Amino acid sequence: MAAGLVISAPASGVGKTTLTLALARAWRHRGLNVQCFKSGPDYIDPAFHAAATGRASVNVDSWAMDRGAISHLVSRGADADVVLAEGSMGLFDGVAAPGVSGTGATADIAEMLGWPVVLVIDPSGQAQTAAAIAAGLRDYRPGVRLAGVVLNRVASPRHEDLVRRALNDAGIAVFGALPRHAEISLPKRHLGLVQAEEQAEIGKLIDEAARFVAEHVDLDAVLRSAASWSPQPAANGLNVTPPGQRIALARDAAFSFVYPHMLEAWRGAGAEISTFSPLSDEAPDASADVCWLPGGYPELHAGKIAANARFRSGLRAFAETRPVHGECGGYMVLGTALTDADGVRHEMTGLLGLETSFAKRRMHLGYRLATLAAPMPGHRPSARLRGHEFHYSTILAQPDTPLAVVHDATGAVIAETGSQRGHATGTFFHLIAEDR
């Protein structure tokens, strides 16, 4: 039987990912099998989890997934000794209107699974107030149980003592306190952490984080606070249809934002996936019956993509007879042109008329519910798709037939409708699940 915990915080940027990776690796060094999950739609953190544990991590999302799908996904932790779910944003942060089984908040997952929460608290610029924040989070929602806290970035022993005393007075366990330690800082860029596969030294960094956390945190006390857990049988799994039998998937530093559970679901339904690298000027497998371009960072590699003639001509030839779909960054590459942050315009593949620019950055962020007006690979017209959008590009032109009517989590119609032309389709949102 596994022991389950949720790692959360009052806000983003407090150190949830670092603590999750450090705990996972430290317990793995002790001979324990550790399984991680990511609460919410972050597509970067699961790769870090896999690097720390040696086991694939997936997202669980209460806005986009029903309880059966979540139960199905977490059941992979049945053979683990410890199961850690890393939260997103603050513990109770979600959208205003509930989705399939919740608002997307980490607290939904904690309550649904019955796992207690370890809070990461950064008391910078405070002392006793940190205890008030922790107590407020503990008492805000009765179904969510607080196991204790780990303090991060404490300024001095005196600072730690003040915060510890206040937390003890509030009846909140303190598992440890971490001084500032630059050696375990994870590098970031505009869409979050620099991807795990782009960091050659990621293993050493996680090892150092594990050593540092083991030195300052009572690992045994944290483990004792976990809830004994065994997965409940799921009546159904994910409602995911593969886009084809043989899928050519773009996969490299510019095309990497794809949810692990989607790939697993495609393979589980019998699909075969072959990968190719547009950055290495590779074309999709000519024997595939569909091509899928995930999101990523095409804006950082736009010049190279524009110059890679074999990739561009191969993709165009593929799209003459078979479906090609792009998500977010992949959608931009299917378009006519992309202007980078320096204002340089780069020609893209031209399968769609979309033109985007990063010269004037504007953040687009949030859940999306799309009702398809036309088919896209794996999904019929009128299908209701749930996904998440996060990018900084501005649409300069979107002239093709809209692919869908797209709403945000409040129900408001948004302009990012996606596009359809010939065999090519694209969306700004990343698909998470289809409504049953």
Helices and strands as residue ranges (DSSP letters): E 2-8, H 16-29, E 34-39, H 45-53, E 58-60, H 67-74, G 75-79, E 82-86, H 106-113, E 117-121, H 129-140, E 146-154, H 157-169, E 174-179, G 182-184, E 188-189, E 192-193, G 196-198, H 202-216, H 219-224, E 227-229, E 246-250, H 260-268, E 272-276, G 278-280, E 290-293, G 298-300, H 302-307, H 309-319, E 324-327, H 329-334, E 337-339, E 345-347, E 355-357, E 364-372, E 384-391, E 394-397, E 401-402, E 404-408, E 419-421, E 424-427, E 430-434
